[in-house]
Amino acid sequence: MGKKKTATILFIGDVVGKPGVQIVSHLLKGLRTKHSVDLVICNGENTHNGKGMNKEALHQLREAGVDVFTGGNHTWNNFNFFETLKTDPSVIRPLNYPRGVYGKGMGIFSMGEGLGEIGIINLQGRTFMSSIDCPFRTADWAIKQMKDKVTCIFVDMHAEATAEKIALGWYLDGRVSAVLGTHTHVQTADERILPKGTGYCSDVGMTGPFESVIGMQIKAATDRFLYQTPHKYECAENDVHLSAVLLTLDTETGRTTGISRVFYPDFNRGETLTNEK
């Protein structure tokens, strides 16, 4: 069988706690079938009670059909996950952390029979976040390592500032297949294909409970703002939605040929999914 010319990639935005894991488990099989998805990537840095990652959530998401997991600044919040970061090839974390940090920041993965492989790079922004290595120069280095091995390259840019994400998208236009943003937990309506063929969206959004403040129980979150003091992070549970971006890639050129947002259930349909205890 010859190499197929197009690949369909589904990238699921920040999966938050058990509610996020459960809705992925509930919906992903149907989404894979409906859209003929070849590879599923998800940002899993908040799967462990809303902050961090754990093996149980990883297992559930993998059983649901997730192939590759990316992370962010909360990747290391659960100390018990460090060994998995060291040993599991399907889990990557932001590449531009200092040398010696647990885990790897990029990898090459199969897109399925006849589709070849895709390089996946996880980066983290620095604006309003930790002052780590430059994501732009780190991307240059990573692309150089991959360019002779793969045609398609996907980037998860985990960042606070929209401008930093947009700047990276333009900086990498034509050199990677897609730059999709995570971290803010609010899906943006700016999905597009840049002039040289790179698919872009500032933030894929949150997969988790929307009766919340970006996944956190409302009272604890509002008390942080009212009193300007720390309050325990507690993951919310209700009004659960799945946020994702669907990409169609030309496997011969590495360009994105189609991009669309996924958000289910839609707010205005009056449907809600409540976490099952």
C-alpha positions as CSV (number, residue, x, y, z in Angstrom):
1,M,0.0,0.0,0.0
2,G,1.4,3.4,-1.0
3,K,1.6,6.4,1.3
4,K,-1.7,8.3,1.8
5,K,-1.7,11.9,0.9
6,T,-3.7,13.4,3.8
7,A,-3.7,12.8,7.5
8,T,-6.3,13.9,10.0
9,I,-5.0,15.0,13.4
10,L,-7.3,15.8,16.4
11,F,-5.7,17.9,19.1
12,I,-7.7,18.1,22.4
13,G,-7.1,21.1,24.6
14,D,-6.2,21.1,28.3
15,V,-7.9,18.2,29.8
16,V,-8.9,19.2,33.4
17,G,-9.4,16.6,36.2
18,K,-11.8,13.6,36.2
19,P,-14.5,15.5,34.4
20,G,-12.2,16.2,31.4
21,V,-10.9,12.6,31.3
22,Q,-14.5,11.2,31.4
23,I,-15.8,13.4,28.6
24,V,-12.8,12.3,26.4
25,S,-13.5,8.7,27.3
26,H,-17.2,9.3,26.4
27,L,-16.8,11.1,23.1
28,L,-13.4,10.3,21.5
29,K,-14.3,7.0,19.8
30,G,-17.2,8.7,18.1
31,L,-15.1,11.7,17.0
32,R,-12.4,9.4,15.6
33,T,-14.9,7.6,13.6
34,K,-16.9,10.6,12.4
35,H,-13.8,12.6,11.3
36,S,-11.7,9.6,10.2
37,V,-9.0,10.7,12.7
38,D,-5.6,9.2,12.2
39,L,-3.8,10.6,15.3
40,V,-5.0,12.1,18.6
41,I,-2.9,14.4,20.6
42,C,-4.0,15.9,23.9
43,N,-2.6,18.4,26.4
44,G,-2.8,16.4,29.7
45,E,-1.0,18.7,32.2
46,N,-4.2,19.2,34.3
47,T,-5.6,15.7,34.4
48,H,-4.5,15.1,38.0
49,N,-7.2,16.8,40.1
50,G,-6.8,19.9,37.8
51,K,-3.1,20.3,38.2
52,G,-0.4,17.8,37.1
53,M,-0.6,14.4,35.5
54,N,-1.0,10.9,36.8
55,K,-0.8,7.3,35.5
56,E,-4.5,6.5,36.0
57,A,-5.7,9.4,33.9
58,L,-3.0,8.6,31.3
59,H,-4.3,5.0,31.1
60,Q,-7.9,6.1,30.8
61,L,-7.1,8.6,28.0
62,R,-4.9,6.1,26.2
63,E,-7.7,3.5,26.4
64,A,-10.1,6.1,25.0
65,G,-7.9,6.6,21.9
66,V,-5.3,9.3,22.7
67,D,-2.0,8.6,21.1
68,V,0.3,11.4,22.4
69,F,0.3,13.6,25.4
70,T,1.7,17.1,25.7
71,G,2.2,19.2,28.8
72,G,2.9,22.6,30.3
73,N,3.9,24.4,33.4
74,H,1.8,22.1,35.6
75,T,3.4,18.9,34.2
76,W,5.5,18.4,37.3
77,N,2.9,19.2,40.0
78,N,2.4,15.5,40.9
79,F,5.7,14.1,42.1
80,N,4.5,10.5,41.6
81,F,4.4,11.1,37.8
82,F,8.1,11.8,37.5
83,E,9.0,8.2,36.6
84,T,6.4,8.2,33.9
85,L,7.9,11.4,32.5
86,K,11.3,9.6,32.3
87,T,10.1,6.4,30.7
88,D,6.9,6.8,28.7
89,P,7.7,7.7,25.0
90,S,4.1,9.0,24.4
91,V,4.4,11.8,27.0
92,I,6.3,15.0,26.2
93,R,6.7,18.2,28.2
94,P,7.8,21.7,27.2
95,L,11.2,21.4,25.5
96,N,12.6,24.8,26.5
97,Y,12.9,23.9,30.3
98,P,16.5,23.9,31.6
99,R,18.7,20.9,30.8
100,G,18.3,18.0,33.3
101,V,14.5,18.5,33.8
102,Y,12.6,15.2,33.8
103,G,11.0,14.2,30.5
104,K,11.5,14.9,26.9
105,G,10.2,17.9,24.9
106,M,9.7,16.4,21.4
107,G,9.3,13.1,19.6
108,I,8.5,11.5,16.3
109,F,5.3,9.4,16.1
110,S,3.5,7.3,13.6
111,M,0.4,8.8,12.0
112,G,-0.9,5.4,11.1
113,E,-0.5,2.9,8.3
114,G,0.6,4.5,5.0
115,L,0.8,8.0,6.5
116,G,4.4,8.1,7.7
117,E,5.5,9.9,10.8
118,I,5.0,13.3,12.4
119,G,7.3,15.3,14.7
120,I,5.6,16.8,17.8
121,I,7.2,19.6,19.7
122,N,6.0,21.0,23.0
123,L,7.0,24.6,23.9
124,Q,6.2,27.0,26.7
125,G,6.0,30.8,26.5
126,R,7.8,33.2,28.8
127,T,5.5,36.2,29.0
128,F,3.8,36.2,32.4
129,M,5.3,32.8,33.0
130,S,8.7,31.4,34.2
131,S,11.8,32.8,32.6
132,I,12.9,29.6,30.9
133,D,14.8,29.2,27.6
134,C,13.6,31.0,24.5
135,P,10.8,29.0,22.8
136,F,11.6,30.6,19.4
137,R,15.3,29.6,19.4
138,T,14.4,26.2,20.9
139,A,11.9,25.7,18.0
140,D,14.7,26.5,15.5
141,W,16.9,23.8,17.1
142,A,14.1,21.2,17.3
143,I,13.1,21.7,13.7
144,K,16.7,21.3,12.6
145,Q,16.8,17.9,14.4
146,M,13.6,16.8,12.7
147,K,13.7,18.2,9.2
148,D,15.5,15.3,7.5
149,K,13.3,12.7,9.3
150,V,9.7,14.0,8.9
151,T,7.7,16.3,6.6
152,C,4.9,17.0,9.1
153,I,5.7,18.8,12.4
154,F,3.1,19.8,15.0
155,V,3.8,22.4,17.8
156,D,1.9,22.8,21.1
157,M,2.7,26.3,22.3
158,H,1.7,26.4,26.0
159,A,1.6,30.1,26.8
160,E,-0.2,32.9,28.6
161,A,0.2,35.8,26.1
162,T,-1.8,35.7,22.9
163,A,0.8,37.9,21.2
164,E,3.6,35.5,22.0
165,K,1.6,32.6,20.5
166,I,0.8,34.6,17.3
167,A,4.4,35.7,17.0
168,L,5.6,32.1,17.1
169,G,2.9,31.1,14.5
170,W,4.3,33.7,12.1
171,Y,7.9,32.8,13.0
172,L,7.3,29.2,12.1
173,D,5.0,29.6,9.2
174,G,6.1,27.3,6.4
175,R,8.5,25.4,8.6
176,V,6.0,23.4,10.6
177,S,2.5,22.0,9.8
178,A,0.7,23.6,12.8
179,V,1.1,25.8,15.8
180,L,-1.7,25.4,18.3
181,G,-1.9,27.2,21.6
182,T,-2.8,25.9,25.0
183,H,-2.9,27.1,28.7
184,T,-5.5,29.8,28.9
185,H,-8.4,27.3,28.8
186,V,-10.5,29.6,26.6
187,Q,-11.0,28.5,23.0
188,T,-10.2,31.3,20.5
189,A,-12.0,31.8,17.2
190,D,-8.9,32.6,15.2
191,E,-8.2,29.3,13.6
192,R,-6.7,29.8,10.1
193,I,-4.0,28.6,7.7
194,L,-1.1,31.1,7.5
195,P,0.2,32.1,4.0
196,K,3.0,29.5,3.9
197,G,0.7,26.6,5.0
198,T,1.0,26.5,8.8
199,G,-2.3,25.9,10.6
200,Y,-2.7,28.2,13.6
201,C,-5.1,28.8,16.6
202,S,-4.2,30.9,19.6
203,D,-5.8,28.5,22.1
204,V,-7.6,25.2,21.6
205,G,-9.5,25.6,24.9
206,M,-10.4,23.5,27.9
207,T,-11.8,20.0,28.0
208,G,-13.4,20.0,31.4
209,P,-16.0,21.6,33.7
210,F,-17.2,25.1,32.6
211,E,-19.3,25.8,35.7
212,S,-16.0,27.0,37.1
213,V,-13.2,29.6,36.7
214,I,-11.1,27.9,34.0
215,G,-11.6,24.5,35.8
216,M,-11.4,25.7,39.4
217,Q,-14.3,25.8,41.8
218,I,-15.9,29.2,41.6
219,K,-15.8,30.2,45.3
220,A,-12.1,29.4,45.8
221,A,-11.2,31.3,42.6
222,T,-13.2,34.4,43.4
223,D,-11.9,34.4,47.0
224,R,-8.4,34.6,45.5
225,F,-9.3,37.8,43.7
226,L,-11.4,39.3,46.6
227,Y,-8.8,38.7,49.4
228,Q,-5.5,38.5,47.3
229,T,-4.5,35.4,49.4
230,P,-3.8,31.8,48.4
231,H,-6.8,29.4,48.4
232,K,-6.7,25.7,47.8
233,Y,-7.2,24.7,44.2
234,E,-10.2,22.4,43.9
235,C,-11.3,21.0,40.5
236,A,-14.9,21.8,39.6
237,E,-17.2,19.1,38.2
238,N,-20.2,20.3,36.3
239,D,-21.2,21.6,32.8
240,V,-18.4,19.6,31.0
241,H,-17.4,20.3,27.4
242,L,-14.7,19.0,25.0
243,S,-12.6,21.6,23.2
244,A,-10.3,20.5,20.3
245,V,-9.0,21.5,16.9
246,L,-9.1,19.2,13.9
247,L,-6.3,19.4,11.3
248,T,-6.0,18.0,7.8
249,L,-2.3,17.7,6.7
250,D,-0.8,17.1,3.3
251,T,1.7,14.4,4.1
252,E,3.8,15.1,1.0
253,T,4.3,18.9,1.7
254,G,3.6,19.0,5.5
255,R,1.2,21.9,4.9
256,T,-2.2,22.2,6.7
257,T,-5.0,22.0,4.2
258,G,-7.9,22.2,6.6
259,I,-8.5,23.4,10.2
260,S,-11.6,23.6,12.3
261,R,-12.5,24.0,15.9
262,V,-14.5,21.3,17.9
263,F,-16.6,22.3,20.9
264,Y,-19.1,19.9,22.3
265,P,-21.8,20.2,23.6
266,D,-22.3,23.7,22.3
267,F,-23.4,26.3,25.0
268,N,-26.6,27.4,23.1
269,R,-28.0,23.9,22.7
270,G,-29.0,23.7,26.3
271,E,-27.1,20.4,26.8
272,T,-24.8,19.8,29.7
273,L,-22.7,16.9,30.8
274,T,-22.3,16.5,34.5
275,N,-19.4,14.6,36.1
276,E,-20.4,11.1,37.1
277,K,-19.1,10.2,40.6
